[in-house]
Amino acid sequence: MSSVVQDLTKDKIKEIIAKRVAKEFKNNDIVTLGIGLPTEAANYVPDDVNVIFQSENGILGLAKDQKGPDFDYKIINAGGVCVESNKGASFYDSQMAFTIMRGGHIDATVLGALQVDSEGSIASWQIPNKFVPGIGGSMDLIIGSKRVIVAMTHTSKDESKIVEKCTLPLTAYREVDMIITERCVFNIENAKLVLIEINPMFSIEDIKNCTDASFTISDNLKEMEV
């Protein structure tokens, strides 16, 4: 493990990824954030950008995580975290939530993954021989959204999560549009990985060494803001 990686704490890694994800949202986008790290992106949306967040447990118009001692435990996101609701927010049942998710109404979905491959296929729900509570709404979200962004750490236990071909059970085939990690950003164009941004703490050689998939480098490669 390089000294650069050791210097990045878990909190800093989450911050880098979440801040970069938030830059992808446009005014009046309807966005669904997956459980875990993706939900952090809501905390970094600029005040002048109006993003309408949808939670698959039945909220349209949720806001940032609740802070302070006086939590309203009746308002939670799909991950069970207490959140604020914006003025005009709607609350509805699972049937309506999945109708919204499947009906092409979501501009962008952000979720984590166990693996993403060079063609944009994603495995995010099952590790063989390990208990999982179920796939939840991830298949519906990925297929129904106009844009799919994966927000995840680049590696797990020193193994790359960006691979040539997924070896874990697929959640969706060739549906991912962008991968954002703490080390770089990939677009997936015509079922091929294109490196478009790199964390200045890393070199292109570092990215090659920690990515088990072939990729090309954009002519307009930029530095990530970290």
Salt bridges, closest charged atoms under 4 A:
GLU15 OE2 - LYS12 NZ 3.41
GLU15 OE2 - LYS19 NZ 2.93
GLU24 OE2 - ARG20 NH1 2.74
GLU24 OE1 - ARG147 NH2 2.73
ASP72 OD1 - LYS74 NZ 3.31
ASP107 OD1 - LYS146 NZ 3.28
GLU119 OE1 - LYS165 NZ 2.88
GLU119 OE2 - ARG174 NH2 3.02
ASP140 OD2 - ARG102 NE 2.48
GLU182 OE2 - ARG183 NE 3.24
GLU197 OE2 - ARG20 NH2 2.86
GLU225 OE1 - LYS23 NZ 3.36
